[in-house]
Amino acid sequence: MLFRLLLLFLIVWFLLWILKKQFAPDEESSAPTSSDQSEDIIACHYCGIHAPKSSGLMYQGEFYCCREHAMLDEQEKS
Ligand SMILES: [Zn+2]
């Protein structure tokens, strides 16, 4: 009896899991894409390469793809 209940519970849980997967694919698939879209792609002030804001750095109000380019640009300014 207990085994049957357990089996029933597992079947219900499995069905709910499938339903959840079928009815909420937008949430799962849109979550990473929306975060990608929300991330700003900015051109490096030195070399012009477009890079995500998180992968580069802001230096004196300008975006650079790497620390070296920030330093190089600073050297060329002075
Ligand atoms: Zn650069």
N, CA, C, O and the ligand as a Tripos MOL2 file, in Angstrom:
@<TRIPOS>MOLECULE
protein
  313   311    79     0     0
PROTEIN
NO_CHARGES

@<TRIPOS>ATOM
      1 N           0.8360   -1.2020    0.0000 N.3       1 MET1
      2 CA          0.0000    0.0000    0.0000 C.3       1 MET1
      3 C           0.8710    1.2530    0.0000 C.2       1 MET1
      4 O           0.6550    2.1920   -0.7660 O.2       1 MET1
      5 N           1.8300    1.2300    0.8590 N.am      2 LEU2
      6 CA          2.7320    2.3720    0.9560 C.3       2 LEU2
      7 C           3.5340    2.5330   -0.3200 C.2       2 LEU2
      8 O           3.8060    3.6460   -0.7700 O.2       2 LEU2
      9 N           3.9070    1.3990   -0.8920 N.am      3 PHE3
     10 CA          4.6750    1.4260   -2.1390 C.3       3 PHE3
     11 C           3.8400    2.0240   -3.2720 C.2       3 PHE3
     12 O           4.3510    2.7620   -4.1140 O.2       3 PHE3
     13 N           2.5640    1.6950   -3.2750 N.am      4 ARG4
     14 CA          1.6560    2.1990   -4.3090 C.3       4 ARG4
     15 C           1.5150    3.7110   -4.1790 C.2       4 ARG4
     16 O           1.5090    4.4390   -5.1710 O.2       4 ARG4
     17 N           1.4040    4.1540   -2.9610 N.am      5 LEU5
     18 CA          1.2750    5.5940   -2.7190 C.3       5 LEU5
     19 C           2.5370    6.3230   -3.1860 C.2       5 LEU5
     20 O           2.4890    7.3980   -3.7840 O.2       5 LEU5
     21 N           3.6360    5.6960   -2.8890 N.am      6 LEU6
     22 CA          4.9140    6.2860   -3.2780 C.3       6 LEU6
     23 C           5.0310    6.3600   -4.7920 C.2       6 LEU6
     24 O           5.4930    7.3520   -5.3560 O.2       6 LEU6
     25 N           4.5950    5.2760   -5.4330 N.am      7 LEU7
     26 CA          4.6370    5.2240   -6.8930 C.3       7 LEU7
     27 C           3.7110    6.2860   -7.4850 C.2       7 LEU7
     28 O           4.0700    6.9690   -8.4450 O.2       7 LEU7
     29 N           2.5340    6.4160   -6.9120 N.am      8 LEU8
     30 CA          1.5640    7.4190   -7.3620 C.3       8 LEU8
     31 C           2.1470    8.8220   -7.1940 C.2       8 LEU8
     32 O           2.0150    9.6790   -8.0680 O.2       8 LEU8
     33 N           2.7760    9.0240   -6.0780 N.am      9 PHE9
     34 CA          3.3920   10.3160   -5.7930 C.3       9 PHE9
     35 C           4.4710   10.6330   -6.8220 C.2       9 PHE9
     36 O           4.5780   11.7610   -7.3030 O.2       9 PHE9
     37 N           5.2640    9.6240   -7.1500 N.am     10 LEU10
     38 CA          6.3220    9.7960   -8.1380 C.3      10 LEU10
     39 C           5.7630   10.1120   -9.5230 C.2      10 LEU10
     40 O           6.2870   10.9540  -10.2520 O.2      10 LEU10
     41 N           4.6780    9.4060   -9.8620 N.am     11 ILE11
     42 CA          4.0540    9.6410  -11.1720 C.3      11 ILE11
     43 C           3.4900   11.0610  -11.2440 C.2      11 ILE11
     44 O           3.6650   11.7540  -12.2460 O.2      11 ILE11
     45 N           2.8220   11.4810  -10.1910 N.am     12 VAL12
     46 CA          2.2540   12.8360  -10.1440 C.3      12 VAL12
     47 C           3.3690   13.8730  -10.2220 C.2      12 VAL12
     48 O           3.2740   14.8650  -10.9450 O.2      12 VAL12
     49 N           4.4120   13.6170   -9.4680 N.am     13 TRP13
     50 CA          5.5460   14.5520   -9.4600 C.3      13 TRP13
     51 C           6.1830   14.6510  -10.8510 C.2      13 TRP13
     52 O           6.5730   15.7220  -11.3150 O.2      13 TRP13
     53 N           6.2670   13.4710  -11.4940 N.am     14 PHE14
     54 CA          6.8660   13.4220  -12.8260 C.3      14 PHE14
     55 C           6.0000   14.1670  -13.8310 C.2      14 PHE14
     56 O           6.5090   14.9000  -14.6790 O.2      14 PHE14
     57 N           4.6900   13.9770  -13.7320 N.am     15 LEU15
     58 CA          3.7630   14.6520  -14.6420 C.3      15 LEU15
     59 C           3.8160   16.1710  -14.4270 C.2      15 LEU15
     60 O           3.8050   16.9430  -15.3860 O.2      15 LEU15
     61 N           3.8710   16.5710  -13.1940 N.am     16 LEU16
     62 CA          3.9560   18.0020  -12.8810 C.3      16 LEU16
     63 C           5.2520   18.5990  -13.4260 C.2      16 LEU16
     64 O           5.2910   19.7300  -13.9120 O.2      16 LEU16
     65 N           6.3030   17.7980  -13.3260 N.am     17 TRP17
     66 CA          7.6130   18.2490  -13.8040 C.3      17 TRP17
     67 C           7.5920   18.4530  -15.3220 C.2      17 TRP17
     68 O           8.1550   19.4140  -15.8460 O.2      17 TRP17
     69 N           6.9140   17.5020  -16.0220 N.am     18 ILE18
     70 CA          6.8000   17.5960  -17.4870 C.3      18 ILE18
     71 C           5.9350   18.8010  -17.8620 C.2      18 ILE18
     72 O           6.2720   19.5670  -18.7640 O.2      18 ILE18
     73 N           4.8140   18.9520  -17.1510 N.am     19 LEU19
     74 CA          3.9230   20.0800  -17.4230 C.3      19 LEU19
     75 C           4.6480   21.4010  -17.2010 C.2      19 LEU19
     76 O           4.5130   22.3430  -17.9820 O.2      19 LEU19
     77 N           5.4050   21.4470  -16.1380 N.am     20 LYS20
     78 CA          6.1480   22.6580  -15.8090 C.3      20 LYS20
     79 C           7.1540   22.9880  -16.9150 C.2      20 LYS20
     80 O           7.3480   24.1450  -17.2890 O.2      20 LYS20
     81 N           7.7780   21.9340  -17.4180 N.am     21 LYS21
     82 CA          8.7630   22.1210  -18.4950 C.3      21 LYS21
     83 C           8.1110   22.5950  -19.7840 C.2      21 LYS21
     84 O           8.6720   23.3970  -20.5300 O.2      21 LYS21
     85 N           6.8890   22.0700  -20.0300 N.am     22 GLN22
     86 CA          6.2030   22.4100  -21.2710 C.3      22 GLN22
     87 C           5.6100   23.8070  -21.2260 C.2      22 GLN22
     88 O           5.6160   24.5270  -22.2250 O.2      22 GLN22
     89 N           5.1000   24.1830  -20.0680 N.am     23 PHE23
     90 CA          4.3980   25.4610  -19.9820 C.3      23 PHE23
     91 C           5.3050   26.6260  -19.6000 C.2      23 PHE23
     92 O           4.9290   27.7890  -19.7500 O.2      23 PHE23
     93 N           6.4640   26.3190  -19.1200 N.am     24 ALA24
     94 CA          7.3650   27.4040  -18.7460 C.3      24 ALA24
     95 C           8.7200   27.3090  -19.4380 C.2      24 ALA24
     96 O           9.7660   27.4100  -18.7970 O.2      24 ALA24
     97 N           8.6870   27.1120  -20.7590 N.am     25 PRO25
     98 CA          9.9860   27.0980  -21.4420 C.3      25 PRO25
     99 C          10.5030   28.5150  -21.6900 C.2      25 PRO25
    100 O          11.7070   28.7420  -21.8130 O.2      25 PRO25
    101 N           9.5720   29.4540  -21.7580 N.am     26 ASP26
    102 CA          9.9620   30.8530  -22.0070 C.3      26 ASP26
    103 C          10.8250   31.3880  -20.8750 C.2      26 ASP26
    104 O          11.8150   32.0870  -21.0910 O.2      26 ASP26
    105 N          10.4130   31.0370  -19.6600 N.am     27 GLU27
    106 CA         11.1530   31.5310  -18.4960 C.3      27 GLU27
    107 C          12.6030   31.0590  -18.5150 C.2      27 GLU27
    108 O          13.5430   31.8150  -18.2700 O.2      27 GLU27
    109 N          12.7370   29.7340  -18.8250 N.am     28 GLU28
    110 CA         14.0860   29.1600  -18.7880 C.3      28 GLU28
    111 C          14.9480   29.6460  -19.9520 C.2      28 GLU28
    112 O          16.1260   29.9590  -19.7810 O.2      28 GLU28
    113 N          14.3320   29.7050  -21.1550 N.am     29 SER29
    114 CA         15.1250   30.0490  -22.3340 C.3      29 SER29
    115 C          15.3540   31.5560  -22.4430 C.2      29 SER29
    116 O          16.3730   31.9960  -22.9750 O.2      29 SER29
    117 N          14.4040   32.3430  -21.9370 N.am     30 SER30
    118 CA         14.5440   33.7870  -22.0790 C.3      30 SER30
    119 C          15.4490   34.3790  -21.0050 C.2      30 SER30
    120 O          15.9810   35.4780  -21.1620 O.2      30 SER30
    121 N          15.6160   33.6420  -19.9180 N.am     31 ALA31
    122 CA         16.4310   34.1770  -18.8230 C.3      31 ALA31
    123 C          17.8750   34.4480  -19.2410 C.2      31 ALA31
    124 O          18.3990   35.5290  -18.9730 O.2      31 ALA31
    125 N          18.5300   33.4750  -19.8980 N.am     32 PRO32
    126 CA         19.9130   33.7660  -20.2930 C.3      32 PRO32
    127 C          20.0140   34.7580  -21.4400 C.2      32 PRO32
    128 O          20.9410   35.5660  -21.4880 O.2      32 PRO32
    129 N          19.0430   34.6980  -22.3820 N.am     33 THR33
    130 CA         19.1110   35.6130  -23.5210 C.3      33 THR33
    131 C          18.8330   37.0420  -23.0920 C.2      33 THR33
    132 O          19.4460   37.9830  -23.5970 O.2      33 THR33
    133 N          17.8930   37.1990  -22.1450 N.am     34 SER34
    134 CA         17.5770   38.5550  -21.7120 C.3      34 SER34
    135 C          18.7500   39.1640  -20.9450 C.2      34 SER34
    136 O          18.9980   40.3680  -21.0040 O.2      34 SER34
    137 N          19.4580   38.3030  -20.2270 N.am     35 SER35
    138 CA         20.6070   38.8170  -19.4970 C.3      35 SER35
    139 C          21.7340   39.1810  -20.4620 C.2      35 SER35
    140 O          22.5170   40.1000  -20.2210 O.2      35 SER35
    141 N          21.7910   38.4170  -21.5780 N.am     36 ASP36
    142 CA         22.7850   38.7330  -22.5980 C.3      36 ASP36
    143 C          22.4650   40.0710  -23.2640 C.2      36 ASP36
    144 O          23.3470   40.8870  -23.5320 O.2      36 ASP36
    145 N          21.1760   40.2610  -23.5200 N.am     37 GLN37
    146 CA         20.7740   41.4800  -24.1900 C.3      37 GLN37
    147 C          20.9220   42.6910  -23.2850 C.2      37 GLN37
    148 O          21.2360   43.7910  -23.7410 O.2      37 GLN37
    149 N          20.6950   42.4750  -22.0120 N.am     38 SER38
    150 CA         20.7560   43.6030  -21.0900 C.3      38 SER38
    151 C          22.2030   44.0440  -20.8620 C.2      38 SER38
    152 O          22.4710   45.1610  -20.4190 O.2      38 SER38
    153 N          23.1260   43.1320  -21.1790 N.am     39 GLU39
    154 CA         24.5320   43.4940  -21.0040 C.3      39 GLU39
    155 C          24.9860   44.4100  -22.1400 C.2      39 GLU39
    156 O          24.7940   44.0810  -23.3100 O.2      39 GLU39
    157 N          25.5640   45.5130  -21.8190 N.am     40 ASP40
    158 CA         25.9680   46.4840  -22.8270 C.3      40 ASP40
    159 C          27.2240   46.0300  -23.5470 C.2      40 ASP40
    160 O          28.1940   45.5820  -22.9360 O.2      40 ASP40
    161 N          27.1750   46.1600  -24.8680 N.am     41 ILE41
    162 CA         28.3660   45.9070  -25.6870 C.3      41 ILE41
    163 C          28.9200   47.2870  -26.0590 C.2      41 ILE41
    164 O          28.2560   48.0720  -26.7360 O.2      41 ILE41
    165 N          30.1030   47.5580  -25.6220 N.am     42 ILE42
    166 CA         30.6910   48.8760  -25.8350 C.3      42 ILE42
    167 C          32.0010   48.7240  -26.6020 C.2      42 ILE42
    168 O          32.7260   47.7420  -26.4420 O.2      42 ILE42
    169 N          32.2790   49.7090  -27.4280 N.am     43 ALA43
    170 CA         33.5350   49.7000  -28.1800 C.3      43 ALA43
    171 C          34.6620   50.2060  -27.2970 C.2      43 ALA43
    172 O          34.5210   51.1910  -26.5730 O.2      43 ALA43
    173 N          35.7790   49.5090  -27.3780 N.am     44 CYS44
    174 CA         36.9570   49.9260  -26.6300 C.3      44 CYS44
    175 C          37.4100   51.2890  -27.1420 C.2      44 CYS44
    176 O          37.4980   51.5060  -28.3500 O.2      44 CYS44
    177 N          37.6920   52.1850  -26.2380 N.am     45 HIS45
    178 CA         38.0800   53.5430  -26.6120 C.3      45 HIS45
    179 C          39.4350   53.5650  -27.3000 C.2      45 HIS45
    180 O          39.7640   54.5300  -27.9920 O.2      45 HIS45
    181 N          40.2090   52.5320  -27.1220 N.am     46 TYR46
    182 CA         41.5590   52.4920  -27.6860 C.3      46 TYR46
    183 C          41.6030   51.7560  -29.0260 C.2      46 TYR46
    184 O          42.0690   52.3070  -30.0240 O.2      46 TYR46
    185 N          41.1190   50.5150  -29.0500 N.am     47 CYS47
    186 CA         41.2350   49.7020  -30.2640 C.3      47 CYS47
    187 C          39.9180   49.5790  -31.0210 C.2      47 CYS47
    188 O          39.9150   49.1540  -32.1760 O.2      47 CYS47
    189 N          38.8050   49.9400  -30.3990 N.am     48 GLY48
    190 CA         37.5280   49.9020  -31.0980 C.3      48 GLY48
    191 C          36.8380   48.5560  -31.0970 C.2      48 GLY48
    192 O          35.7660   48.4090  -31.6830 O.2      48 GLY48
    193 N          37.4310   47.5760  -30.4530 N.am     49 ILE49
    194 CA         36.8080   46.2510  -30.3580 C.3      49 ILE49
    195 C          35.5890   46.3390  -29.4540 C.2      49 ILE49
    196 O          35.6320   46.9330  -28.3770 O.2      49 ILE49
    197 N          34.4900   45.7280  -29.9210 N.am     50 HIS50
    198 CA         33.2730   45.7270  -29.1290 C.3      50 HIS50
    199 C          33.3130   44.5830  -28.1270 C.2      50 HIS50
    200 O          33.4860   43.4230  -28.5000 O.2      50 HIS50
    201 N          33.1570   44.9120  -26.8880 N.am     51 ALA51
    202 CA         33.2250   43.9090  -25.8340 C.3      51 ALA51
    203 C          32.1210   44.1560  -24.8240 C.2      51 ALA51
    204 O          31.7030   45.2980  -24.6340 O.2      51 ALA51
    205 N          31.6340   43.0860  -24.1630 N.am     52 PRO52
    206 CA         30.6470   43.2720  -23.1010 C.3      52 PRO52
    207 C          31.2380   44.1100  -21.9690 C.2      52 PRO52
    208 O          32.4160   44.0090  -21.6250 O.2      52 PRO52
    209 N          30.3670   44.9320  -21.4130 N.am     53 LYS53
    210 CA         30.8180   45.8630  -20.3680 C.3      53 LYS53
    211 C          31.4910   45.1350  -19.2160 C.2      53 LYS53
    212 O          32.4420   45.6350  -18.6150 O.2      53 LYS53
    213 N          30.9670   43.9120  -18.9110 N.am     54 SER54
    214 CA         31.5130   43.1800  -17.7610 C.3      54 SER54
    215 C          32.9080   42.6270  -18.0390 C.2      54 SER54
    216 O          33.6750   42.3770  -17.1090 O.2      54 SER54
    217 N          33.2370   42.4350  -19.3160 N.am     55 SER55
    218 CA         34.5440   41.8570  -19.6300 C.3      55 SER55
    219 C          35.6360   42.9140  -19.7340 C.2      55 SER55
    220 O          36.8250   42.5960  -19.7040 O.2      55 SER55
    221 N          35.2280   44.1610  -19.8570 N.am     56 GLY56
    222 CA         36.2180   45.2320  -19.9390 C.3      56 GLY56
    223 C          36.2500   46.0490  -18.6750 C.2      56 GLY56
    224 O          35.8840   45.5700  -17.6010 O.2      56 GLY56
    225 N          36.6900   47.2840  -18.8030 N.am     57 LEU57
    226 CA         36.7190   48.1270  -17.6210 C.3      57 LEU57
    227 C          36.4850   49.5880  -18.0020 C.2      57 LEU57
    228 O          36.7580   50.0130  -19.1240 O.2      57 LEU57
    229 N          35.9740   50.3290  -17.0400 N.am     58 MET58
    230 CA         35.7870   51.7500  -17.2290 C.3      58 MET58
    231 C          36.9790   52.4630  -16.6060 C.2      58 MET58
    232 O          37.3640   52.2030  -15.4660 O.2      58 MET58
    233 N          37.5460   53.3670  -17.3870 N.am     59 TYR59
    234 CA         38.6820   54.1150  -16.8640 C.3      59 TYR59
    235 C          38.5330   55.5680  -17.2830 C.2      59 TYR59
    236 O          38.5100   55.8770  -18.4740 O.2      59 TYR59
    237 N          38.4330   56.4420  -16.3240 N.am     60 GLN60
    238 CA         38.2630   57.8720  -16.5380 C.3      60 GLN60
    239 C          37.1260   58.1610  -17.5210 C.2      60 GLN60
    240 O          37.2570   58.9730  -18.4370 O.2      60 GLN60
    241 N          36.0130   57.4700  -17.2980 N.am     61 GLY61
    242 CA         34.8130   57.7340  -18.0850 C.3      61 GLY61
    243 C          34.7850   57.0690  -19.4480 C.2      61 GLY61
    244 O          33.7970   57.1990  -20.1710 O.2      61 GLY61
    245 N          35.8350   56.3650  -19.8170 N.am     62 GLU62
    246 CA         35.8720   55.6760  -21.1060 C.3      62 GLU62
    247 C          35.9270   54.1710  -20.8750 C.2      62 GLU62
    248 O          36.4090   53.6980  -19.8460 O.2      62 GLU62
    249 N          35.4170   53.4280  -21.8630 N.am     63 PHE63
    250 CA         35.4400   51.9750  -21.7520 C.3      63 PHE63
    251 C          36.6310   51.4040  -22.5120 C.2      63 PHE63
    252 O          36.9420   51.8210  -23.6280 O.2      63 PHE63
    253 N          37.2750   50.4540  -21.8850 N.am     64 TYR64
    254 CA         38.4030   49.7660  -22.5290 C.3      64 TYR64
    255 C          38.1940   48.2630  -22.4300 C.2      64 TYR64
    256 O          37.6480   47.7630  -21.4460 O.2      64 TYR64
    257 N          38.6380   47.5440  -23.4680 N.am     65 CYS65
    258 CA         38.4290   46.0980  -23.4940 C.3      65 CYS65
    259 C          39.3590   45.4030  -22.5040 C.2      65 CYS65
    260 O          39.0520   44.3130  -22.0200 O.2      65 CYS65
    261 N          40.4740   46.0180  -22.2090 N.am     66 CYS66
    262 CA         41.4020   45.4320  -21.2530 C.3      66 CYS66
    263 C          42.1880   46.5520  -20.5640 C.2      66 CYS66
    264 O          42.1700   47.7080  -20.9870 O.2      66 CYS66
    265 N          42.8580   46.1740  -19.5190 N.am     67 ARG67
    266 CA         43.5930   47.1390  -18.7040 C.3      67 ARG67
    267 C          44.7430   47.7650  -19.5140 C.2      67 ARG67
    268 O          45.0550   48.9460  -19.3650 O.2      67 ARG67
    269 N          45.3570   46.9470  -20.3680 N.am     68 GLU68
    270 CA         46.4910   47.4160  -21.1650 C.3      68 GLU68
    271 C          46.0920   48.5900  -22.0560 C.2      68 GLU68
    272 O          46.8300   49.5670  -22.1850 O.2      68 GLU68
    273 N          44.9190   48.4780  -22.6650 N.am     69 HIS69
    274 CA         44.4780   49.5360  -23.5720 C.3      69 HIS69
    275 C          44.1570   50.8180  -22.8220 C.2      69 HIS69
    276 O          44.3550   51.9160  -23.3410 O.2      69 HIS69
    277 N          43.6630   50.6750  -21.6030 N.am     70 ALA70
    278 CA         43.4150   51.8580  -20.7750 C.3      70 ALA70
    279 C          44.7330   52.5570  -20.4700 C.2      70 ALA70
    280 O          44.8340   53.7840  -20.5020 O.2      70 ALA70
    281 N          45.7390   51.7390  -20.1740 N.am     71 MET71
    282 CA         47.0560   52.2950  -19.8680 C.3      71 MET71
    283 C          47.6920   52.9180  -21.1130 C.2      71 MET71
    284 O          48.2840   53.9960  -21.0430 O.2      71 MET71
    285 N          47.5660   52.2330  -22.2480 N.am     72 LEU72
    286 CA         48.1500   52.7340  -23.5010 C.3      72 LEU72
    287 C          47.4990   54.0460  -23.9050 C.2      72 LEU72
    288 O          48.1690   54.9830  -24.3390 O.2      72 LEU72
    289 N          46.1590   54.0970  -23.7530 N.am     73 ASP73
    290 CA         45.4560   55.3140  -24.1230 C.3      73 ASP73
    291 C          45.8580   56.4600  -23.2060 C.2      73 ASP73
    292 O          46.0020   57.6040  -23.6370 O.2      73 ASP73
    293 N          46.0340   56.1310  -21.9410 N.am     74 GLU74
    294 CA         46.4540   57.1430  -20.9650 C.3      74 GLU74
    295 C          47.8540   57.6540  -21.3130 C.2      74 GLU74
    296 O          48.1370   58.8460  -21.1920 O.2      74 GLU74
    297 N          48.7110   56.7540  -21.7400 N.am     75 GLN75
    298 CA         50.0830   57.1490  -22.1010 C.3      75 GLN75
    299 C          50.0890   58.0400  -23.3370 C.2      75 GLN75
    300 O          50.8740   58.9840  -23.4280 O.2      75 GLN75
    301 N          49.2020   57.7340  -24.2930 N.am     76 GLU76
    302 CA         49.1730   58.5280  -25.5300 C.3      76 GLU76
    303 C          48.5860   59.9090  -25.3020 C.2      76 GLU76
    304 O          48.9140   60.8620  -26.0100 O.2      76 GLU76
    305 N          47.7190   60.0080  -24.3120 N.am     77 LYS77
    306 CA         47.1170   61.3010  -23.9850 C.3      77 LYS77
    307 C          48.1650   62.2460  -23.4280 C.2      77 LYS77
    308 O          48.1970   63.4280  -23.7680 O.2      77 LYS77
    309 N          49.0210   61.7130  -22.5680 N.am     78 SER78
    310 CA         49.9730   62.5710  -21.8700 C.3      78 SER78
    311 C          51.2850   62.7360  -22.6470 C.2      78 SER78
    312 O          52.1910   63.4320  -22.1880 O.2      78 SER78
    313 ZN         40.9950   47.5790  -26.6700 Zn       79 ZN79
@<TRIPOS>BOND
     1     1     2 1
     2     2     3 1
     3     3     4 2
     4     3     5 am
     5     5     6 1
     6     6     7 1
     7     7     8 2
     8     7     9 am
     9     9    10 1
    10    10    11 1
    11    11    12 2
    12    11    13 am
    13    13    14 1
    14    14    15 1
    15    15    16 2
    16    15    17 am
    17    17    18 1
    18    18    19 1
    19    19    20 2
    20    19    21 am
    21    21    22 1
    22    22    23 1
    23    23    24 2
    24    23    25 am
    25    25    26 1
    26    26    27 1
    27    27    28 2
    28    27    29 am
    29    29    30 1
    30    30    31 1
    31    31    32 2
    32    31    33 am
    33    33    34 1
    34    34    35 1
    35    35    36 2
    36    35    37 am
    37    37    38 1
    38    38    39 1
    39    39    40 2
    40    39    41 am
    41    41    42 1
    42    42    43 1
    43    43    44 2
    44    43    45 am
    45    45    46 1
    46    46    47 1
    47    47    48 2
    48    47    49 am
    49    49    50 1
    50    50    51 1
    51    51    52 2
    52    51    53 am
    53    53    54 1
    54    54    55 1
    55    55    56 2
    56    55    57 am
    57    57    58 1
    58    58    59 1
    59    59    60 2
    60    59    61 am
    61    61    62 1
    62    62    63 1
    63    63    64 2
    64    63    65 am
    65    65    66 1
    66    66    67 1
    67    67    68 2
    68    67    69 am
    69    69    70 1
    70    70    71 1
    71    71    72 2
    72    71    73 am
    73    73    74 1
    74    74    75 1
    75    75    76 2
    76    75    77 am
    77    77    78 1
    78    78    79 1
    79    79    80 2
    80    79    81 am
    81    81    82 1
    82    82    83 1
    83    83    84 2
    84    83    85 am
    85    85    86 1
    86    86    87 1
    87    87    88 2
    88    87    89 am
    89    89    90 1
    90    90    91 1
    91    91    92 2
    92    91    93 am
    93    93    94 1
    94    94    95 1
    95    95    96 2
    96    95    97 am
    97    97    98 1
    98    98    99 1
    99    99   100 2
   100    99   101 am
   101   101   102 1
   102   102   103 1
   103   103   104 2
   104   103   105 am
   105   105   106 1
   106   106   107 1
   107   107   108 2
   108   107   109 am
   109   109   110 1
   110   110   111 1
   111   111   112 2
   112   111   113 am
   113   113   114 1
   114   114   115 1
   115   115   116 2
   116   115   117 am
   117   117   118 1
   118   118   119 1
   119   119   120 2
   120   119   121 am
   121   121   122 1
   122   122   123 1
   123   123   124 2
   124   123   125 am
   125   125   126 1
   126   126   127 1
   127   127   128 2
   128   127   129 am
   129   129   130 1
   130   130   131 1
   131   131   132 2
   132   131   133 am
   133   133   134 1
   134   134   135 1
   135   135   136 2
   136   135   137 am
   137   137   138 1
   138   138   139 1
   139   139   140 2
   140   139   141 am
   141   141   142 1
   142   142   143 1
   143   143   144 2
   144   143   145 am
   145   145   146 1
   146   146   147 1
   147   147   148 2
   148   147   149 am
   149   149   150 1
   150   150   151 1
   151   151   152 2
   152   151   153 am
   153   153   154 1
   154   154   155 1
   155   155   156 2
   156   155   157 am
   157   157   158 1
   158   158   159 1
   159   159   160 2
   160   159   161 am
   161   161   162 1
   162   162   163 1
   163   163   164 2
   164   163   165 am
   165   165   166 1
   166   166   167 1
   167   167   168 2
   168   167   169 am
   169   169   170 1
   170   170   171 1
   171   171   172 2
   172   171   173 am
   173   173   174 1
   174   174   175 1
   175   175   176 2
   176   175   177 am
   177   177   178 1
   178   178   179 1
   179   179   180 2
   180   179   181 am
   181   181   182 1
   182   182   183 1
   183   183   184 2
   184   183   185 am
   185   185   186 1
   186   186   187 1
   187   187   188 2
   188   187   189 am
   189   189   190 1
   190   190   191 1
   191   191   192 2
   192   191   193 am
   193   193   194 1
   194   194   195 1
   195   195   196 2
   196   195   197 am
   197   197   198 1
   198   198   199 1
   199   199   200 2
   200   199   201 am
   201   201   202 1
   202   202   203 1
   203   203   204 2
   204   203   205 am
   205   205   206 1
   206   206   207 1
   207   207   208 2
   208   207   209 am
   209   209   210 1
   210   210   211 1
   211   211   212 2
   212   211   213 am
   213   213   214 1
   214   214   215 1
   215   215   216 2
   216   215   217 am
   217   217   218 1
   218   218   219 1
   219   219   220 2
   220   219   221 am
   221   221   222 1
   222   222   223 1
   223   223   224 2
   224   223   225 am
   225   225   226 1
   226   226   227 1
   227   227   228 2
   228   227   229 am
   229   229   230 1
   230   230   231 1
   231   231   232 2
   232   231   233 am
   233   233   234 1
   234   234   235 1
   235   235   236 2
   236   235   237 am
   237   237   238 1
   238   238   239 1
   239   239   240 2
   240   239   241 am
   241   241   242 1
   242   242   243 1
   243   243   244 2
   244   243   245 am
   245   245   246 1
   246   246   247 1
   247   247   248 2
   248   247   249 am
   249   249   250 1
   250   250   251 1
   251   251   252 2
   252   251   253 am
   253   253   254 1
   254   254   255 1
   255   255   256 2
   256   255   257 am
   257   257   258 1
   258   258   259 1
   259   259   260 2
   260   259   261 am
   261   261   262 1
   262   262   263 1
   263   263   264 2
   264   263   265 am
   265   265   266 1
   266   266   267 1
   267   267   268 2
   268   267   269 am
   269   269   270 1
   270   270   271 1
   271   271   272 2
   272   271   273 am
   273   273   274 1
   274   274   275 1
   275   275   276 2
   276   275   277 am
   277   277   278 1
   278   278   279 1
   279   279   280 2
   280   279   281 am
   281   281   282 1
   282   282   283 1
   283   283   284 2
   284   283   285 am
   285   285   286 1
   286   286   287 1
   287   287   288 2
   288   287   289 am
   289   289   290 1
   290   290   291 1
   291   291   292 2
   292   291   293 am
   293   293   294 1
   294   294   295 1
   295   295   296 2
   296   295   297 am
   297   297   298 1
   298   298   299 1
   299   299   300 2
   300   299   301 am
   301   301   302 1
   302   302   303 1
   303   303   304 2
   304   303   305 am
   305   305   306 1
   306   306   307 1
   307   307   308 2
   308   307   309 am
   309   309   310 1
   310   310   311 1
   311   311   312 2
@<TRIPOS>SUBSTRUCTURE
     1 MET1         2 RESIDUE 1 A MET
     2 LEU2         6 RESIDUE 1 A LEU
     3 PHE3        10 RESIDUE 1 A PHE
     4 ARG4        14 RESIDUE 1 A ARG
     5 LEU5        18 RESIDUE 1 A LEU
     6 LEU6        22 RESIDUE 1 A LEU
     7 LEU7        26 RESIDUE 1 A LEU
     8 LEU8        30 RESIDUE 1 A LEU
     9 PHE9        34 RESIDUE 1 A PHE
    10 LEU10       38 RESIDUE 1 A LEU
    11 ILE11       42 RESIDUE 1 A ILE
    12 VAL12       46 RESIDUE 1 A VAL
    13 TRP13       50 RESIDUE 1 A TRP
    14 PHE14       54 RESIDUE 1 A PHE
    15 LEU15       58 RESIDUE 1 A LEU
    16 LEU16       62 RESIDUE 1 A LEU
    17 TRP17       66 RESIDUE 1 A TRP
    18 ILE18       70 RESIDUE 1 A ILE
    19 LEU19       74 RESIDUE 1 A LEU
    20 LYS20       78 RESIDUE 1 A LYS
    21 LYS21       82 RESIDUE 1 A LYS
    22 GLN22       86 RESIDUE 1 A GLN
    23 PHE23       90 RESIDUE 1 A PHE
    24 ALA24       94 RESIDUE 1 A ALA
    25 PRO25       98 RESIDUE 1 A PRO
    26 ASP26      102 RESIDUE 1 A ASP
    27 GLU27      106 RESIDUE 1 A GLU
    28 GLU28      110 RESIDUE 1 A GLU
    29 SER29      114 RESIDUE 1 A SER
    30 SER30      118 RESIDUE 1 A SER
    31 ALA31      122 RESIDUE 1 A ALA
    32 PRO32      126 RESIDUE 1 A PRO
    33 THR33      130 RESIDUE 1 A THR
    34 SER34      134 RESIDUE 1 A SER
    35 SER35      138 RESIDUE 1 A SER
    36 ASP36      142 RESIDUE 1 A ASP
    37 GLN37      146 RESIDUE 1 A GLN
    38 SER38      150 RESIDUE 1 A SER
    39 GLU39      154 RESIDUE 1 A GLU
    40 ASP40      158 RESIDUE 1 A ASP
    41 ILE41      162 RESIDUE 1 A ILE
    42 ILE42      166 RESIDUE 1 A ILE
    43 ALA43      170 RESIDUE 1 A ALA
    44 CYS44      174 RESIDUE 1 A CYS
    45 HIS45      178 RESIDUE 1 A HIS
    46 TYR46      182 RESIDUE 1 A TYR
    47 CYS47      186 RESIDUE 1 A CYS
    48 GLY48      190 RESIDUE 1 A GLY
    49 ILE49      194 RESIDUE 1 A ILE
    50 HIS50      198 RESIDUE 1 A HIS
    51 ALA51      202 RESIDUE 1 A ALA
    52 PRO52      206 RESIDUE 1 A PRO
    53 LYS53      210 RESIDUE 1 A LYS
    54 SER54      214 RESIDUE 1 A SER
    55 SER55      218 RESIDUE 1 A SER
    56 GLY56      222 RESIDUE 1 A GLY
    57 LEU57      226 RESIDUE 1 A LEU
    58 MET58      230 RESIDUE 1 A MET
    59 TYR59      234 RESIDUE 1 A TYR
    60 GLN60      238 RESIDUE 1 A GLN
    61 GLY61      242 RESIDUE 1 A GLY
    62 GLU62      246 RESIDUE 1 A GLU
    63 PHE63      250 RESIDUE 1 A PHE
    64 TYR64      254 RESIDUE 1 A TYR
    65 CYS65      258 RESIDUE 1 A CYS
    66 CYS66      262 RESIDUE 1 A CYS
    67 ARG67      266 RESIDUE 1 A ARG
    68 GLU68      270 RESIDUE 1 A GLU
    69 HIS69      274 RESIDUE 1 A HIS
    70 ALA70      278 RESIDUE 1 A ALA
    71 MET71      282 RESIDUE 1 A MET
    72 LEU72      286 RESIDUE 1 A LEU
    73 ASP73      290 RESIDUE 1 A ASP
    74 GLU74      294 RESIDUE 1 A GLU
    75 GLN75      298 RESIDUE 1 A GLN
    76 GLU76      302 RESIDUE 1 A GLU
    77 LYS77      306 RESIDUE 1 A LYS
    78 SER78      310 RESIDUE 1 A SER
    79 ZN79       313 GROUP 0 **** ****
